[in-house]
Amino acid sequence: MKQPANTLKRFILDRLKLEKIPELNLTTGELKEFEQIYEAHIAGVNGEHFTYQSEVPLYRFLNYVLEQKNVVVHGSNSSTIREFEPRDSTLFTGKPVSAVFASTDGVWSLFFAVKKRAGYTGSLRNLCLTVPGKRGIRRYYYFSVNRDQLKDCWTDGMIYFLPKDTFRPGGIRDEWVSEEPVKPLAAVQVSPADFPLIEQVRHHSEADSMMKTLLQAAFVRKK
């Protein structure tokens, strides 16, 4: 039943105005390069910080690693995290939890890595939906920031690669949580230019309900 259900989900989501990133369709050369980067910087489990130097967009490397390896990622403005500790927060569904949060979607994590949090007030509204396809995973997004907080909105950040062993699914498909502390396998430096949907980020008023902003994301194309 999964295949017909996923086909229906893709049919519906493809017709909404959410931002979309198609399945990975990597060349043999890209696959070889990604494996070399992974083996050189992540597989060694030494917490290394590295710089991504490929001409292939970083989000494609992240999604490749997340689809093929036993890792999850966490995006942060901070470059000094040596161990992630569980914190009180809520799942995407609103359920309270004390956990380390991570994701199996590179673009979603890049948003949190490069959205400048220092001095920011108000909500960050975002959505990541993924559906398996014949050639991989099709991805759909919505990102919005407080329209009164647009000045100096972005910053450099880090994507941390975490072992998936202690994580369990959270409140939505690509949200993962661990109730145990987690040490990073590695971390890659990122900049706003690495976030492929930065020009598609929307703006909302804090007076707007979450439902209103989601309906606008689904049915109104960003101008």
C-alpha positions in Angstrom: 0.0 0.0 0.0 3.0 2.3 0.5 3.6 2.9 -3.2 0.0 4.0 -4.1 -0.1 6.2 -1.0 3.3 7.8 -1.8 2.1 8.4 -5.4 -1.0 10.2 -4.1 1.1 12.3 -1.7 3.4 13.4 -4.5 0.5 14.1 -6.8 -1.0 16.4 -4.2 2.2 18.1 -3.0 3.4 18.7 -6.6 0.3 20.9 -7.1 0.8 23.1 -4.1 3.0 26.2 -4.0 5.6 24.8 -1.6 9.2 25.0 -2.6 10.4 21.8 -4.2 13.6 19.9 -4.6 13.5 16.7 -6.7 15.1 13.4 -6.1 18.9 13.2 -6.2 20.1 12.2 -9.7 23.9 12.0 -9.2 26.4 11.3 -11.8 29.1 8.6 -11.3 31.6 11.3 -10.7 29.5 13.0 -8.1 28.9 9.7 -6.3 32.6 9.0 -6.2 33.4 12.5 -5.0 30.8 12.4 -2.2 32.1 9.0 -1.0 35.6 10.5 -0.9 34.4 13.5 1.2 32.5 11.2 3.5 35.4 8.9 4.1 37.9 11.7 4.5 35.9 13.9 6.9 33.0 12.1 8.5 33.6 8.3 8.7 36.6 8.7 11.0 34.4 9.8 14.0 36.9 12.4 15.3 34.7 15.5 15.5 36.6 17.2 12.7 35.5 20.6 11.4 36.0 20.7 7.6 35.4 23.0 4.6 33.3 21.7 1.7 35.2 22.4 -1.5 33.2 20.6 -4.2 31.5 22.5 -7.1 28.4 20.4 -6.5 26.0 22.3 -4.2 26.4 21.4 -0.5 22.8 20.5 0.1 23.1 17.6 -2.5 26.0 16.2 -0.6 24.1 16.5 2.7 21.1 14.7 1.3 23.2 12.0 -0.2 24.9 11.3 3.1 21.5 11.4 4.9 20.0 8.9 2.4 22.9 6.5 2.3 24.6 6.6 5.7 23.6 6.0 9.3 23.8 9.7 10.3 21.5 12.7 11.0 22.4 16.4 11.0 21.9 19.4 13.2 22.2 23.0 11.9 23.5 25.7 14.3 25.0 29.2 14.3 27.5 27.9 16.9 30.9 26.5 15.8 31.9 25.3 19.3 29.6 22.5 20.1 31.5 19.4 21.3 28.5 17.5 22.7 24.8 18.0 22.3 22.8 17.8 25.5 19.0 17.1 25.7 16.9 20.2 26.1 13.3 20.8 26.9 11.5 21.6 23.7 8.5 20.4 21.6 8.2 18.0 18.7 6.8 19.3 15.4 3.4 18.1 16.6 3.7 20.2 19.8 4.4 17.3 22.2 6.8 18.3 24.9 10.1 16.4 25.0 13.6 16.7 26.5 15.9 15.7 23.7 18.7 16.5 21.2 17.0 17.4 17.8 18.4 16.5 14.4 17.1 16.0 10.9 17.4 13.7 7.9 17.0 16.6 5.5 19.9 18.8 4.5 18.0 21.9 3.3 15.9 22.0 6.5 19.0 21.9 8.6 20.8 24.5 6.5 18.0 27.0 7.3 18.7 26.7 11.0 22.4 26.8 10.5 22.4 30.2 8.6 19.3 31.9 10.1 20.9 34.4 12.5 19.4 33.8 16.0 21.3 36.5 17.9 18.9 39.4 18.5 16.1 37.7 16.6 12.6 37.9 18.2 9.4 36.2 17.1 8.8 32.9 15.5 10.6 30.9 12.8 7.9 29.2 10.7 9.0 26.2 8.6 7.8 23.0 7.1 9.7 20.0 5.5 7.8 17.2 3.9 9.4 14.3 2.1 8.0 11.5 0.0 9.9 8.5 -1.4 10.0 8.4 -5.2 11.3 5.9 -7.8 14.7 7.5 -7.8 15.0 8.7 -4.2 13.2 11.2 -2.0 11.2 14.2 -3.2 11.3 17.2 -0.9 8.9 20.0 -0.2 9.5 23.1 2.0 8.1 26.3 3.5 10.3 28.8 5.3 9.2 32.2 6.9 10.7 34.8 9.2 9.3 37.7 11.2 8.8 40.6 8.7 9.9 43.0 11.5 13.3 41.2 11.8 14.6 41.2 8.2 17.7 43.3 8.7 21.0 41.4 9.2 19.0 38.2 8.9 21.6 35.6 7.9 25.0 34.4 9.2 27.6 31.7 8.8 27.0 28.5 10.7 27.7 24.8 11.0 26.1 21.6 10.0 26.9 18.9 12.6 26.9 15.2 11.6 25.6 13.0 14.4 25.5 9.2 14.7 21.9 8.0 14.3 22.1 5.1 16.8 20.4 6.8 19.7 17.9 8.8 17.7 14.2 7.9 17.1 11.6 9.5 14.9 10.1 12.7 16.2 6.8 14.4 15.2 7.3 14.5 11.5 9.1 12.2 9.0 12.5 14.1 8.9 12.6 15.1 12.6 14.7 12.9 14.8 15.3 13.1 18.6 17.7 11.5 21.1 17.1 11.5 24.8 20.8 10.9 25.3 23.8 13.3 24.9 25.4 13.0 21.4 28.9 13.8 20.3 29.3 15.0 16.6 31.1 12.8 14.1 32.2 15.9 12.2 31.0 19.4 11.3 31.1 21.4 8.0 31.2 25.1 7.8 28.3 26.7 5.9 27.3 30.2 4.7 24.0 31.7 3.6 25.0 31.0 0.0 24.8 27.3 0.8 21.1 27.5 1.6 19.5 26.9 -1.8 16.1 28.5 -0.9 17.2 31.7 0.7 15.5 33.8 -2.0 12.2 31.9 -1.4 12.0 32.5 2.3 8.8 34.3 3.1 7.9 36.9 5.7 5.1 36.8 8.3 3.5 39.0 10.9 3.5 37.6 14.4 -0.2 38.4 14.5 -0.8 35.9 11.7 -1.8 32.4 12.8 0.4 29.5 11.9 -2.6 28.1 9.9 -2.8 31.3 7.8 0.9 31.2 6.9 0.8 27.5 6.0 -2.3 28.1 3.8 -0.4 31.0 2.1 2.6 28.7 1.6 0.5 26.0 0.1 -1.7 28.0 -2.3 0.0 31.4 -2.9 3.3 31.6 -4.9 5.9 33.9 -3.3 6.3 37.1 -5.3 
